[in-house]
Amino acid sequence: MNRENLPEFYANVIDSVGDGVIVIDRNGCVVLMNPVAEEISGVSRRTSSGQPFSYIFKADEELVAMAQKSSDTGMSISDHENIVLRRGTRSIPLSVTASPLLLADGVRAGTIVLLRDLTNIRELEEAVRKADRLSALGTLAAGLAHEIKNPLGGIRGAAQLLEMELAADDELRECTQVVLKEVQRVNRIVEELLDLSAPRALDLKGVNLHKILAHIVFLQQQATDGQRIVFHRNLDPSLPPVRGDEGKLTQLFLNLIKNGVEAAGEGGSVEISSRIVSEYSLSQRGERPSRMVAIEVADSGTGISTEVMERLFTPFYTTKERGTGLGLAICQKIVAEHNGMIRVESQPGRGALFTVLLPLTQ
């Protein structure tokens, strides 16, 4: 490589780095910003060039203070936990390192700030924490479910015998019907508890997710006939099969799409999308890293408040009048069994977006 080509070569190297790189001169002005730093900060390099770093990041006092301290002391400073950039409604957790930029003779020429977006890592950590909580609750739920099932069967049997003894026009038959109906409802909750807690072997095979989604949408169109709900499908035709349990995955997406339909309401819309994502990659011991497929279910409903979002996957928490609060907890369990993750994005008045990420095995 010719020496005159070195500056361009070094610029290409910096542009290719996976972390955000910002170079600040001795006067505190930005002289270089690579594409990742542009994406994280939401500021273009053309706009930032020559501008004070403290002005560009004036809303991010901790970040500015780190860069200033490194510039004042000549020390490298790192923070992998506490720096969060806020851009509109988004909060971006960062790992930040500020280091002095030294010339060949040791003279300080400025400061280099490295930014690493921790959003995906934080989401994966939260998914693990939720899975741990779900496992503990599942163990408790299994014991409760078994204890409830036996007396429940006795109550149902006694109500059925009583109903048989009563005359057809006896007013008490209405009471026995109420008992049997409520027993059936409690039994459904118990069955959902067992689904949440019982470790069942998955019937793993190649599953065509688009076939499952098409079947669910067809059923929901029939069930909501007359409510003028519009279904949009934006599916990637190149999506390969995933290795999973077809029954469990059908239960997962049926629950999410039904929730979307209920949230959208009459005259609303539900959009189902699929795509292969590169920002996530899972690897199992002894296996090559796997890409992931994202299935998204978005509704045009009223959205989800921050308070509800924080408890959304908690068992028995529901905002529905007759809900059990186990549907999304079971969805999360199914996703975890398939080595995937589920996340939700929503703002009040702007609907909700549920994303299921599942690993591709081919």
Protein Blocks (a to p, Z undefined) as FASTA:
>chain_A
ZZklmmmmmmmmmmmpmbdcddddfkopafbdcfklmmmnopafklmgopafklmmmmlm
mlmmmmmmmmmnopacddfklgccdehjbccdddddddddddfkopafbdcdddddfklm
mmmmmmmmmmmmmmmmmmmmmmmmmmmmmmmmmmmmmmmmmmmmpcfklmklmmmmmmmm
mmmmmmmmmmmmmmmmmccddddddddfklmmmmmmmmmmmmmgojlpacdddddfklcc
ddddfklmmmmmmmmmmmmmmmnoghiacdddddddfkbccddehiacddddddddddfb
ebjafklmmmmmgghiafbfkbghlmmmmmmmmmmmnopacdddddehiapadddddddf
ZZ
